Amino acid sequence: KLISKIDSAIRRIEDGTYGYCEATGEPIGLRRLEARPTATLSLEAQERHERKERTLRDD
């Protein structure tokens, strides 16, 4: 699974979309990318996604 995430990150580097949030199109913070180079969502978008996921799981 990690290899597929790395491959995806490399494709995003090649097509110029690396470092931008897939949900909002805004830049992903450098600290987040340093901590998780394969991140596809900004910290805020990831937190929203996790809250929504928790809500759906709790229902």
mmCIF file of the N, C-alpha and C atoms, coordinates in Angstrom:
data_MODEL
# 
_entry.id   MODEL 
# 
loop_
_atom_site.group_PDB 
_atom_site.id 
_atom_site.type_symbol 
_atom_site.label_atom_id 
_atom_site.label_alt_id 
_atom_site.label_comp_id 
_atom_site.label_asym_id 
_atom_site.label_entity_id 
_atom_site.label_seq_id 
_atom_site.pdbx_PDB_ins_code 
_atom_site.Cartn_x 
_atom_site.Cartn_y 
_atom_site.Cartn_z 
_atom_site.occupancy 
_atom_site.B_iso_or_equiv 
_atom_site.pdbx_formal_charge 
_atom_site.auth_seq_id 
_atom_site.auth_comp_id 
_atom_site.auth_asym_id 
_atom_site.auth_atom_id 
_atom_site.pdbx_PDB_model_num 
ATOM 1   N N  . LYS A 1 1  ? 0.829   -1.192 0.000   1.00 0.00 ? 1  LYS A N  1 
ATOM 2   C CA . LYS A 1 1  ? 0.000   0.000  0.000   1.00 0.00 ? 1  LYS A CA 1 
ATOM 3   C C  . LYS A 1 1  ? 0.877   1.260  0.000   1.00 0.00 ? 1  LYS A C  1 
ATOM 4   N N  . LEU A 1 2  ? 1.944   1.230  0.775   1.00 0.00 ? 2  LEU A N  1 
ATOM 5   C CA . LEU A 1 2  ? 2.838   2.385  0.823   1.00 0.00 ? 2  LEU A CA 1 
ATOM 6   C C  . LEU A 1 2  ? 3.496   2.621  -0.529  1.00 0.00 ? 2  LEU A C  1 
ATOM 7   N N  . ILE A 1 3  ? 3.884   1.548  -1.204  1.00 0.00 ? 3  ILE A N  1 
ATOM 8   C CA . ILE A 1 3  ? 4.514   1.693  -2.516  1.00 0.00 ? 3  ILE A CA 1 
ATOM 9   C C  . ILE A 1 3  ? 3.553   2.352  -3.497  1.00 0.00 ? 3  ILE A C  1 
ATOM 10  N N  . SER A 1 4  ? 2.278   1.993  -3.445  1.00 0.00 ? 4  SER A N  1 
ATOM 11  C CA . SER A 1 4  ? 1.318   2.626  -4.353  1.00 0.00 ? 4  SER A CA 1 
ATOM 12  C C  . SER A 1 4  ? 1.145   4.101  -4.010  1.00 0.00 ? 4  SER A C  1 
ATOM 13  N N  . LYS A 1 5  ? 1.222   4.464  -2.726  1.00 0.00 ? 5  LYS A N  1 
ATOM 14  C CA . LYS A 1 5  ? 1.138   5.872  -2.334  1.00 0.00 ? 5  LYS A CA 1 
ATOM 15  C C  . LYS A 1 5  ? 2.364   6.641  -2.809  1.00 0.00 ? 5  LYS A C  1 
ATOM 16  N N  . ILE A 1 6  ? 3.528   6.011  -2.743  1.00 0.00 ? 6  ILE A N  1 
ATOM 17  C CA . ILE A 1 6  ? 4.761   6.641  -3.222  1.00 0.00 ? 6  ILE A CA 1 
ATOM 18  C C  . ILE A 1 6  ? 4.688   6.827  -4.740  1.00 0.00 ? 6  ILE A C  1 
ATOM 19  N N  . ASP A 1 7  ? 4.236   5.789  -5.451  1.00 0.00 ? 7  ASP A N  1 
ATOM 20  C CA . ASP A 1 7  ? 4.081   5.897  -6.906  1.00 0.00 ? 7  ASP A CA 1 
ATOM 21  C C  . ASP A 1 7  ? 3.127   7.029  -7.267  1.00 0.00 ? 7  ASP A C  1 
ATOM 22  N N  . SER A 1 8  ? 2.045   7.150  -6.517  1.00 0.00 ? 8  SER A N  1 
ATOM 23  C CA . SER A 1 8  ? 1.075   8.210  -6.752  1.00 0.00 ? 8  SER A CA 1 
ATOM 24  C C  . SER A 1 8  ? 1.708   9.584  -6.510  1.00 0.00 ? 8  SER A C  1 
ATOM 25  N N  . ALA A 1 9  ? 2.500   9.698  -5.448  1.00 0.00 ? 9  ALA A N  1 
ATOM 26  C CA . ALA A 1 9  ? 3.181   10.971 -5.157  1.00 0.00 ? 9  ALA A CA 1 
ATOM 27  C C  . ALA A 1 9  ? 4.148   11.329 -6.281  1.00 0.00 ? 9  ALA A C  1 
ATOM 28  N N  . ILE A 1 10 ? 4.854   10.349 -6.808  1.00 0.00 ? 10 ILE A N  1 
ATOM 29  C CA . ILE A 1 10 ? 5.784   10.593 -7.914  1.00 0.00 ? 10 ILE A CA 1 
ATOM 30  C C  . ILE A 1 10 ? 5.015   11.071 -9.147  1.00 0.00 ? 10 ILE A C  1 
ATOM 31  N N  . ARG A 1 11 ? 3.861   10.461 -9.425  1.00 0.00 ? 11 ARG A N  1 
ATOM 32  C CA . ARG A 1 11 ? 3.043   10.910 -10.561 1.00 0.00 ? 11 ARG A CA 1 
ATOM 33  C C  . ARG A 1 11 ? 2.585   12.349 -10.359 1.00 0.00 ? 11 ARG A C  1 
ATOM 34  N N  . ARG A 1 12 ? 2.211   12.694 -9.118  1.00 0.00 ? 12 ARG A N  1 
ATOM 35  C CA . ARG A 1 12 ? 1.780   14.067 -8.833  1.00 0.00 ? 12 ARG A CA 1 
ATOM 36  C C  . ARG A 1 12 ? 2.942   15.049 -8.995  1.00 0.00 ? 12 ARG A C  1 
ATOM 37  N N  . ILE A 1 13 ? 4.149   14.628 -8.642  1.00 0.00 ? 13 ILE A N  1 
ATOM 38  C CA . ILE A 1 13 ? 5.331   15.478 -8.860  1.00 0.00 ? 13 ILE A CA 1 
ATOM 39  C C  . ILE A 1 13 ? 5.496   15.715 -10.360 1.00 0.00 ? 13 ILE A C  1 
ATOM 40  N N  . GLU A 1 14 ? 5.388   14.643 -11.137 1.00 0.00 ? 14 GLU A N  1 
ATOM 41  C CA . GLU A 1 14 ? 5.578   14.740 -12.586 1.00 0.00 ? 14 GLU A CA 1 
ATOM 42  C C  . GLU A 1 14 ? 4.523   15.605 -13.258 1.00 0.00 ? 14 GLU A C  1 
ATOM 43  N N  . ASP A 1 15 ? 3.275   15.529 -12.774 1.00 0.00 ? 15 ASP A N  1 
ATOM 44  C CA . ASP A 1 15 ? 2.221   16.319 -13.436 1.00 0.00 ? 15 ASP A CA 1 
ATOM 45  C C  . ASP A 1 15 ? 1.999   17.684 -12.784 1.00 0.00 ? 15 ASP A C  1 
ATOM 46  N N  . GLY A 1 16 ? 2.803   17.995 -11.767 1.00 0.00 ? 16 GLY A N  1 
ATOM 47  C CA . GLY A 1 16 ? 2.758   19.330 -11.170 1.00 0.00 ? 16 GLY A CA 1 
ATOM 48  C C  . GLY A 1 16 ? 1.688   19.537 -10.119 1.00 0.00 ? 16 GLY A C  1 
ATOM 49  N N  . THR A 1 17 ? 1.042   18.460 -9.667  1.00 0.00 ? 17 THR A N  1 
ATOM 50  C CA . THR A 1 17 ? -0.002  18.619 -8.655  1.00 0.00 ? 17 THR A CA 1 
ATOM 51  C C  . THR A 1 17 ? 0.457   18.243 -7.252  1.00 0.00 ? 17 THR A C  1 
ATOM 52  N N  . TYR A 1 18 ? 1.700   17.802 -7.122  1.00 0.00 ? 18 TYR A N  1 
ATOM 53  C CA . TYR A 1 18 ? 2.213   17.425 -5.791  1.00 0.00 ? 18 TYR A CA 1 
ATOM 54  C C  . TYR A 1 18 ? 2.226   18.650 -4.881  1.00 0.00 ? 18 TYR A C  1 
ATOM 55  N N  . GLY A 1 19 ? 1.780   18.446 -3.658  1.00 0.00 ? 19 GLY A N  1 
ATOM 56  C CA . GLY A 1 19 ? 1.814   19.530 -2.682  1.00 0.00 ? 19 GLY A CA 1 
ATOM 57  C C  . GLY A 1 19 ? 0.528   20.334 -2.631  1.00 0.00 ? 19 GLY A C  1 
ATOM 58  N N  . TYR A 1 20 ? -0.451  19.934 -3.443  1.00 0.00 ? 20 TYR A N  1 
ATOM 59  C CA . TYR A 1 20 ? -1.744  20.614 -3.434  1.00 0.00 ? 20 TYR A CA 1 
ATOM 60  C C  . TYR A 1 20 ? -2.827  19.654 -2.967  1.00 0.00 ? 20 TYR A C  1 
ATOM 61  N N  . CYS A 1 21 ? -3.715  20.153 -2.148  1.00 0.00 ? 21 CYS A N  1 
ATOM 62  C CA . CYS A 1 21 ? -4.797  19.357 -1.571  1.00 0.00 ? 21 CYS A CA 1 
ATOM 63  C C  . CYS A 1 21 ? -5.756  18.892 -2.657  1.00 0.00 ? 21 CYS A C  1 
ATOM 64  N N  . GLU A 1 22 ? -6.073  17.610 -2.670  1.00 0.00 ? 22 GLU A N  1 
ATOM 65  C CA . GLU A 1 22 ? -7.013  17.073 -3.644  1.00 0.00 ? 22 GLU A CA 1 
ATOM 66  C C  . GLU A 1 22 ? -8.436  17.571 -3.405  1.00 0.00 ? 22 GLU A C  1 
ATOM 67  N N  . ALA A 1 23 ? -8.770  17.933 -2.174  1.00 0.00 ? 23 ALA A N  1 
ATOM 68  C CA . ALA A 1 23 ? -10.126 18.373 -1.847  1.00 0.00 ? 23 ALA A CA 1 
ATOM 69  C C  . ALA A 1 23 ? -10.337 19.856 -2.125  1.00 0.00 ? 23 ALA A C  1 
ATOM 70  N N  . THR A 1 24 ? -9.335  20.666 -1.836  1.00 0.00 ? 24 THR A N  1 
ATOM 71  C CA . THR A 1 24 ? -9.527  22.122 -1.922  1.00 0.00 ? 24 THR A CA 1 
ATOM 72  C C  . THR A 1 24 ? -8.684  22.793 -3.003  1.00 0.00 ? 24 THR A C  1 
ATOM 73  N N  . GLY A 1 25 ? -7.630  22.123 -3.444  1.00 0.00 ? 25 GLY A N  1 
ATOM 74  C CA . GLY A 1 25 ? -6.723  22.723 -4.414  1.00 0.00 ? 25 GLY A CA 1 
ATOM 75  C C  . GLY A 1 25 ? -5.715  23.675 -3.784  1.00 0.00 ? 25 GLY A C  1 
ATOM 76  N N  . GLU A 1 26 ? -5.832  23.889 -2.485  1.00 0.00 ? 26 GLU A N  1 
ATOM 77  C CA . GLU A 1 26 ? -4.909  24.768 -1.765  1.00 0.00 ? 26 GLU A CA 1 
ATOM 78  C C  . GLU A 1 26 ? -3.592  24.027 -1.503  1.00 0.00 ? 26 GLU A C  1 
ATOM 79  N N  . PRO A 1 27 ? -2.499  24.772 -1.341  1.00 0.00 ? 27 PRO A N  1 
ATOM 80  C CA . PRO A 1 27 ? -1.223  24.127 -1.029  1.00 0.00 ? 27 PRO A CA 1 
ATOM 81  C C  . PRO A 1 27 ? -1.278  23.384 0.314   1.00 0.00 ? 27 PRO A C  1 
ATOM 82  N N  . ILE A 1 28 ? -0.633  22.238 0.356   1.00 0.00 ? 28 ILE A N  1 
ATOM 83  C CA . ILE A 1 28 ? -0.488  21.478 1.598   1.00 0.00 ? 28 ILE A CA 1 
ATOM 84  C C  . ILE A 1 28 ? 0.724   22.070 2.309   1.00 0.00 ? 28 ILE A C  1 
ATOM 85  N N  . GLY A 1 29 ? 0.615   22.293 3.604   1.00 0.00 ? 29 GLY A N  1 
ATOM 86  C CA . GLY A 1 29 ? 1.700   22.898 4.363   1.00 0.00 ? 29 GLY A CA 1 
ATOM 87  C C  . GLY A 1 29 ? 2.986   22.085 4.307   1.00 0.00 ? 29 GLY A C  1 
ATOM 88  N N  . LEU A 1 30 ? 4.095   22.805 4.275   1.00 0.00 ? 30 LEU A N  1 
ATOM 89  C CA . LEU A 1 30 ? 5.401   22.162 4.190   1.00 0.00 ? 30 LEU A CA 1 
ATOM 90  C C  . LEU A 1 30 ? 5.650   21.215 5.358   1.00 0.00 ? 30 LEU A C  1 
ATOM 91  N N  . ARG A 1 31 ? 5.250   21.619 6.556   1.00 0.00 ? 31 ARG A N  1 
ATOM 92  C CA . ARG A 1 31 ? 5.463   20.741 7.727   1.00 0.00 ? 31 ARG A CA 1 
ATOM 93  C C  . ARG A 1 31 ? 4.709   19.432 7.559   1.00 0.00 ? 31 ARG A C  1 
ATOM 94  N N  . ARG A 1 32 ? 3.490   19.485 6.997   1.00 0.00 ? 32 ARG A N  1 
ATOM 95  C CA . ARG A 1 32 ? 2.714   18.257 6.770   1.00 0.00 ? 32 ARG A CA 1 
ATOM 96  C C  . ARG A 1 32 ? 3.416   17.386 5.729   1.00 0.00 ? 32 ARG A C  1 
ATOM 97  N N  . LEU A 1 33 ? 3.896   17.999 4.658   1.00 0.00 ? 33 LEU A N  1 
ATOM 98  C CA . LEU A 1 33 ? 4.579   17.217 3.625   1.00 0.00 ? 33 LEU A CA 1 
ATOM 99  C C  . LEU A 1 33 ? 5.889   16.634 4.138   1.00 0.00 ? 33 LEU A C  1 
ATOM 100 N N  . GLU A 1 34 ? 6.560   17.359 5.015   1.00 0.00 ? 34 GLU A N  1 
ATOM 101 C CA . GLU A 1 34 ? 7.789   16.804 5.610   1.00 0.00 ? 34 GLU A CA 1 
ATOM 102 C C  . GLU A 1 34 ? 7.459   15.607 6.481   1.00 0.00 ? 34 GLU A C  1 
ATOM 103 N N  . ALA A 1 35 ? 6.359   15.687 7.221   1.00 0.00 ? 35 ALA A N  1 
ATOM 104 C CA . ALA A 1 35 ? 5.965   14.593 8.109   1.00 0.00 ? 35 ALA A CA 1 
ATOM 105 C C  . ALA A 1 35 ? 5.363   13.419 7.336   1.00 0.00 ? 35 ALA A C  1 
ATOM 106 N N  . ARG A 1 36 ? 4.625   13.737 6.263   1.00 0.00 ? 36 ARG A N  1 
ATOM 107 C CA . ARG A 1 36 ? 3.951   12.705 5.477   1.00 0.00 ? 36 ARG A CA 1 
ATOM 108 C C  . ARG A 1 36 ? 4.062   13.084 3.992   1.00 0.00 ? 36 ARG A C  1 
ATOM 109 N N  . PRO A 1 37 ? 5.162   12.711 3.349   1.00 0.00 ? 37 PRO A N  1 
ATOM 110 C CA . PRO A 1 37 ? 5.390   13.111 1.959   1.00 0.00 ? 37 PRO A CA 1 
ATOM 111 C C  . PRO A 1 37 ? 4.329   12.615 0.976   1.00 0.00 ? 37 PRO A C  1 
ATOM 112 N N  . THR A 1 38 ? 3.570   11.595 1.335   1.00 0.00 ? 38 THR A N  1 
ATOM 113 C CA . THR A 1 38 ? 2.546   11.071 0.434   1.00 0.00 ? 38 THR A CA 1 
ATOM 114 C C  . THR A 1 38 ? 1.179   11.704 0.672   1.00 0.00 ? 38 THR A C  1 
ATOM 115 N N  . ALA A 1 39 ? 1.105   12.724 1.526   1.00 0.00 ? 39 ALA A N  1 
ATOM 116 C CA . ALA A 1 39 ? -0.173  13.365 1.847   1.00 0.00 ? 39 ALA A CA 1 
ATOM 117 C C  . ALA A 1 39 ? -0.842  13.914 0.593   1.00 0.00 ? 39 ALA A C  1 
ATOM 118 N N  . THR A 1 40 ? -2.153  13.714 0.502   1.00 0.00 ? 40 THR A N  1 
ATOM 119 C CA . THR A 1 40 ? -2.915  14.245 -0.625  1.00 0.00 ? 40 THR A CA 1 
ATOM 120 C C  . THR A 1 40 ? -3.923  15.288 -0.167  1.00 0.00 ? 40 THR A C  1 
ATOM 121 N N  . LEU A 1 41 ? -4.076  15.433 1.149   1.00 0.00 ? 41 LEU A N  1 
ATOM 122 C CA . LEU A 1 41 ? -5.012  16.400 1.711   1.00 0.00 ? 41 LEU A CA 1 
ATOM 123 C C  . LEU A 1 41 ? -4.278  17.334 2.660   1.00 0.00 ? 41 LEU A C  1 
ATOM 124 N N  . SER A 1 42 ? -4.712  18.582 2.694   1.00 0.00 ? 42 SER A N  1 
ATOM 125 C CA . SER A 1 42 ? -4.173  19.513 3.682   1.00 0.00 ? 42 SER A CA 1 
ATOM 126 C C  . SER A 1 42 ? -4.571  19.022 5.067   1.00 0.00 ? 42 SER A C  1 
ATOM 127 N N  . LEU A 1 43 ? -3.930  19.543 6.073   1.00 0.00 ? 43 LEU A N  1 
ATOM 128 C CA . LEU A 1 43 ? -4.250  19.140 7.438   1.00 0.00 ? 43 LEU A CA 1 
ATOM 129 C C  . LEU A 1 43 ? -5.722  19.391 7.740   1.00 0.00 ? 43 LEU A C  1 
ATOM 130 N N  . GLU A 1 44 ? -6.231  20.546 7.351   1.00 0.00 ? 44 GLU A N  1 
ATOM 131 C CA . GLU A 1 44 ? -7.628  20.885 7.628   1.00 0.00 ? 44 GLU A CA 1 
ATOM 132 C C  . GLU A 1 44 ? -8.577  19.942 6.895   1.00 0.00 ? 44 GLU A C  1 
ATOM 133 N N  . ALA A 1 45 ? -8.296  19.659 5.634   1.00 0.00 ? 45 ALA A N  1 
ATOM 134 C CA . ALA A 1 45 ? -9.145  18.748 4.856   1.00 0.00 ? 45 ALA A CA 1 
ATOM 135 C C  . ALA A 1 45 ? -9.082  17.338 5.424   1.00 0.00 ? 45 ALA A C  1 
ATOM 136 N N  . GLN A 1 46 ? -7.909  16.910 5.873   1.00 0.00 ? 46 GLN A N  1 
ATOM 137 C CA . GLN A 1 46 ? -7.766  15.579 6.471   1.00 0.00 ? 46 GLN A CA 1 
ATOM 138 C C  . GLN A 1 46 ? -8.573  15.492 7.761   1.00 0.00 ? 46 GLN A C  1 
ATOM 139 N N  . GLU A 1 47 ? -8.534  16.541 8.574   1.00 0.00 ? 47 GLU A N  1 
ATOM 140 C CA . GLU A 1 47 ? -9.298  16.546 9.814   1.00 0.00 ? 47 GLU A CA 1 
ATOM 141 C C  . GLU A 1 47 ? -10.789 16.483 9.524   1.00 0.00 ? 47 GLU A C  1 
ATOM 142 N N  . ARG A 1 48 ? -11.264 17.233 8.515   1.00 0.00 ? 48 ARG A N  1 
ATOM 143 C CA . ARG A 1 48 ? -12.681 17.175 8.128   1.00 0.00 ? 48 ARG A CA 1 
ATOM 144 C C  . ARG A 1 48 ? -13.055 15.779 7.674   1.00 0.00 ? 48 ARG A C  1 
ATOM 145 N N  . HIS A 1 49 ? -12.190 15.175 6.868   1.00 0.00 ? 49 HIS A N  1 
ATOM 146 C CA . HIS A 1 49 ? -12.426 13.818 6.374   1.00 0.00 ? 49 HIS A CA 1 
ATOM 147 C C  . HIS A 1 49 ? -12.538 12.822 7.530   1.00 0.00 ? 49 HIS A C  1 
ATOM 148 N N  . GLU A 1 50 ? -11.634 12.929 8.501   1.00 0.00 ? 50 GLU A N  1 
ATOM 149 C CA . GLU A 1 50 ? -11.648 12.016 9.643   1.00 0.00 ? 50 GLU A CA 1 
ATOM 150 C C  . GLU A 1 50 ? -12.888 12.226 10.511  1.00 0.00 ? 50 GLU A C  1 
ATOM 151 N N  . ARG A 1 51 ? -13.303 13.491 10.705  1.00 0.00 ? 51 ARG A N  1 
ATOM 152 C CA . ARG A 1 51 ? -14.523 13.750 11.479  1.00 0.00 ? 51 ARG A CA 1 
ATOM 153 C C  . ARG A 1 51 ? -15.733 13.143 10.778  1.00 0.00 ? 51 ARG A C  1 
ATOM 154 N N  . LYS A 1 52 ? -15.811 13.326 9.475   1.00 0.00 ? 52 LYS A N  1 
ATOM 155 C CA . LYS A 1 52 ? -16.930 12.772 8.708   1.00 0.00 ? 52 LYS A CA 1 
ATOM 156 C C  . LYS A 1 52 ? -16.918 11.254 8.784   1.00 0.00 ? 52 LYS A C  1 
ATOM 157 N N  . GLU A 1 53 ? -15.739 10.659 8.664   1.00 0.00 ? 53 GLU A N  1 
ATOM 158 C CA . GLU A 1 53 ? -15.594 9.212  8.741   1.00 0.00 ? 53 GLU A CA 1 
ATOM 159 C C  . GLU A 1 53 ? -16.055 8.690  10.102  1.00 0.00 ? 53 GLU A C  1 
ATOM 160 N N  . ARG A 1 54 ? -15.652 9.395  11.177  1.00 0.00 ? 54 ARG A N  1 
ATOM 161 C CA . ARG A 1 54 ? -16.066 9.001  12.526  1.00 0.00 ? 54 ARG A CA 1 
ATOM 162 C C  . ARG A 1 54 ? -17.577 9.101  12.699  1.00 0.00 ? 54 ARG A C  1 
ATOM 163 N N  . THR A 1 55 ? -18.168 10.159 12.167  1.00 0.00 ? 55 THR A N  1 
ATOM 164 C CA . THR A 1 55 ? -19.607 10.359 12.259  1.00 0.00 ? 55 THR A CA 1 
ATOM 165 C C  . THR A 1 55 ? -20.337 9.239  11.551  1.00 0.00 ? 55 THR A C  1 
ATOM 166 N N  . LEU A 1 56 ? -19.890 8.884  10.358  1.00 0.00 ? 56 LEU A N  1 
ATOM 167 C CA . LEU A 1 56 ? -20.540 7.809  9.615   1.00 0.00 ? 56 LEU A CA 1 
ATOM 168 C C  . LEU A 1 56 ? -20.372 6.471  10.315  1.00 0.00 ? 56 LEU A C  1 
ATOM 169 N N  . ARG A 1 57 ? -19.233 6.245  10.921  1.00 0.00 ? 57 ARG A N  1 
ATOM 170 C CA . ARG A 1 57 ? -18.959 4.982  11.613  1.00 0.00 ? 57 ARG A CA 1 
ATOM 171 C C  . ARG A 1 57 ? -19.803 4.874  12.881  1.00 0.00 ? 57 ARG A C  1 
ATOM 172 N N  . ASP A 1 58 ? -20.043 6.012  13.542  1.00 0.00 ? 58 ASP A N  1 
ATOM 173 C CA . ASP A 1 58 ? -20.795 6.006  14.788  1.00 0.00 ? 58 ASP A CA 1 
ATOM 174 C C  . ASP A 1 58 ? -22.299 5.825  14.577  1.00 0.00 ? 58 ASP A C  1 
ATOM 175 N N  . ASP A 1 59 ? -22.777 6.101  13.366  1.00 0.00 ? 59 ASP A N  1 
ATOM 176 C CA . ASP A 1 59 ? -24.220 5.976  13.082  1.00 0.00 ? 59 ASP A CA 1 
ATOM 177 C C  . ASP A 1 59 ? -24.684 4.551  13.018  1.00 0.00 ? 59 ASP A C  1 
# 
